[in-house]
């Protein structure tokens, strides 16, 4: 596995040199876009909208449209925006990870200590494990400042990117259902239904069934076989009454 970033975790006055590795991977099948006529690959070209000619990658710059023109930015500008964060993940405070709403989470990276930082890395790891806390920090990755939480997982410090507050849209335009009255018996059965379906979270029990089924179809077609399309049979309650639907649900789970 190749590291995607090298720098340090700033823990007070202690700098812990680390490498970052991607902690997640896409489970979707890698499908190519092809020309239906001869199955040649479709290529995406970077084209100048004025000349309609392809632009070499080394001639492409980034710019921000301000008022009536583009302001062009270079590597120095990005570094100048946050020079102290370009190579350090600076811990700013520690929180209970349960207080972070899941809507903030983005993607995770594994950290690996450099040889000279193994002891300090171990200290931070064990301190996080013992305290039950997670660190909140900022760092720059690919010229972009990121907010993250630093937390332990199986004796490895994990960096999980989270969104900034301004990236979360307001709920003010969402029609809520907080004005609907629920009877006590409906609530009791609803809670009973949750309890019946409750179990310890085990990620390994959840598989990407869609990709697996699609791969089976691809392999079948490669052998000249016709794909079998499964028809979904929607479940429908025999009553329109919410309480009756909940009661039917209680008895419908396999193994109940």
Secondary structure, DSSP 8 states (H G I E B T S, - for coil): ---SEEEEEEETTEEEEEEEEE-----S-----B-TTT--B-----B-TTT--B--GGG--EEEEETTEEEEE-HHHHHHHTGGGSSEEEEEEEEEGGGS-GGGEEEEEEEEE-GGGHHHHHHHHHHHHHHTEEEEEEEEETTEEEEEEEEEETTEEEEEEE--GGGS--STTS---TT----HHHHHHHHHHHHHH-----GGG---HHHHHHHHHHHHHHTT-------------S-S-HHHHHHHHHTTSTT-
